[in-house]
Structures are given as C-alpha cells and as structure tokens.
C-alpha cells in the first residue's frame, strides 16, 4: 500500500512539473492525446506493480506457512511473518522476496523466496 501512495505522489509531481515546464493548464493536457496516453500507461504500470506485490506477498506467506509446517513448526510457535519485496533485487538477480519469521521466544529467522521456493 505504501508503494502505491508513493507512486501516486510521484505521478502527480511529474504531471505538475510537466505543466510548469510547458506553461499550460490541465485542460490543454487532456486535449493532447499523446500526453494523456503516456500518463495512462504510467498509471497502469504503477497499479499493476502494486497488484503484483500484494498478490506475491500473499503467495509468499502461504508458501512460508507450508515450509514451516513441513519443518514441524506450529502456528502457536510463530508470532508474525513479515514479507518484503524488492524490484532492485530482481534486477540484480537476487531473490526478490525476503520473509522474516518472528517466533514466540523473540527469535527470528530471515528466509528468501525465489522462483516459488523458500531458501534459508
């Protein structure tokens, strides 16, 4: 959700700068079909990125629960599971998902997920 808010502010900031550089109003931007098309593509890209991250977090959390059950952990032993995503890690060929499991005894362990598999 945070990524979506930041992306929206960046999107609005880009539109504002573009308007200032061109000394035009918002009505003229709507008349210019090329600019409207590019802004729509950018907005669709931002929304699809957010959907990818949200669905991926759900999938990573479910895979982590399966992994923990296979290693004889119960739900009572786990306090929280935090899933983080990084597009930069994907570009650099690192695992894009980082999963932090916090146990009830305040011990935590960080796992990685790449290509649908959990790694320690």
C-alpha positions as CSV (number, residue, x, y, z in Angstrom):
1,X,0.0,0.0,0.0
2,X,2.9,2.3,0.8
3,X,4.3,1.8,-2.7
4,X,1.0,2.8,-4.2
5,X,0.9,6.0,-2.2
6,X,4.5,6.9,-3.1
7,X,3.9,6.1,-6.8
8,X,0.8,8.3,-6.8
9,X,2.7,11.2,-5.4
10,X,5.5,10.8,-7.9
11,X,2.9,10.6,-10.7
12,X,1.2,13.8,-9.5
13,X,4.6,15.5,-9.1
14,X,5.6,14.6,-12.7
15,X,2.4,16.0,-14.0
16,X,2.9,19.2,-12.0
17,X,6.4,19.6,-13.3
18,X,5.3,19.0,-16.9
19,X,2.6,21.6,-16.6
20,X,5.1,24.1,-15.2
21,X,7.6,23.5,-18.0
22,X,5.1,23.8,-20.7
23,X,3.2,26.7,-19.1
24,X,-0.1,25.0,-19.9
25,X,-3.2,24.2,-18.0
26,X,-4.7,20.8,-17.2
27,X,-7.4,21.3,-19.9
28,X,-4.7,21.5,-22.6
29,X,-3.1,18.3,-21.3
30,X,-6.4,16.5,-21.7
31,X,-6.7,17.8,-25.3
32,X,-3.2,16.4,-26.1
33,X,-3.9,12.7,-26.7
34,X,-0.2,11.7,-26.7
35,X,0.4,13.0,-23.2
36,X,-2.8,11.6,-21.9
37,X,-1.9,8.2,-23.4
38,X,1.6,8.2,-21.8
39,X,0.1,9.2,-18.4
40,X,-2.4,6.4,-18.7
41,X,0.3,3.9,-19.5
42,X,2.4,5.1,-16.5
43,X,-0.6,4.9,-14.2
44,X,-1.5,1.4,-15.4
45,X,2.2,0.3,-14.8
46,X,2.1,1.6,-11.2
47,X,-1.2,-0.1,-10.5
48,X,-0.1,-3.4,-12.0
49,X,3.2,-3.2,-9.9
50,X,1.2,-2.8,-6.7
51,X,-1.1,-5.7,-7.6
52,X,1.9,-7.9,-8.3
53,X,3.4,-7.1,-4.9
54,X,0.2,-7.6,-3.0
55,X,-0.5,-11.0,-4.6
56,X,3.1,-12.0,-4.3
57,X,3.1,-11.2,-0.5
58,X,0.0,-13.5,-0.1
59,X,1.7,-16.3,-2.1
60,X,5.0,-15.9,-0.2
61,X,3.2,-16.0,3.2
62,X,1.3,-19.2,2.2
63,X,4.5,-20.8,1.0
64,X,6.2,-19.9,4.2
65,X,3.5,-21.4,6.3
66,X,3.8,-24.6,4.2
67,X,7.5,-24.6,4.7
68,X,7.2,-24.1,8.5
69,X,4.6,-26.9,8.8
70,X,7.0,-29.3,6.9
71,X,9.7,-28.4,9.4
72,X,7.4,-29.3,12.3
73,X,6.6,-25.7,13.5
74,X,3.1,-24.9,14.6
75,X,1.1,-21.7,14.4
76,X,1.4,-21.3,18.2
77,X,5.2,-21.1,17.9
78,X,5.1,-18.3,15.3
79,X,4.4,-14.7,16.3
80,X,4.5,-13.0,12.9
81,X,5.6,-13.4,9.3
82,X,6.8,-10.3,7.5
83,X,7.2,-10.3,3.8
84,X,9.2,-7.7,1.9
85,X,9.6,-7.2,-1.8
86,X,12.4,-5.5,-3.8
87,X,12.3,-4.9,-7.5
88,X,16.0,-3.9,-7.4
89,X,16.9,-7.4,-6.1
90,X,15.1,-8.9,-9.1
91,X,17.1,-6.7,-11.5
92,X,20.4,-7.7,-9.8
93,X,19.4,-11.4,-9.9
94,X,18.9,-11.7,-6.2
95,X,15.9,-13.2,-4.5
96,X,13.2,-10.6,-4.8
97,X,11.2,-11.7,-1.7
98,X,12.5,-11.5,1.9
99,X,10.5,-13.3,4.5
100,X,11.2,-12.6,8.2
101,X,9.7,-15.1,10.6
102,X,9.5,-14.0,14.3
103,X,9.0,-16.8,16.8
104,X,7.3,-16.5,20.2
105,X,10.6,-16.6,22.0
106,X,11.7,-13.4,20.2
107,X,14.0,-15.4,17.9
108,X,13.7,-14.5,14.3
109,X,15.0,-16.0,11.1
110,X,15.1,-14.5,7.6
111,X,14.3,-16.6,4.6
112,X,14.4,-15.8,0.9
113,X,12.0,-16.8,-1.8
114,X,13.0,-17.1,-5.5
115,X,11.1,-18.9,-8.3
116,X,8.5,-20.2,-5.8
117,X,11.0,-21.9,-3.5
118,X,12.0,-20.9,0.0
119,X,15.7,-20.7,0.9
120,X,17.3,-20.1,4.2
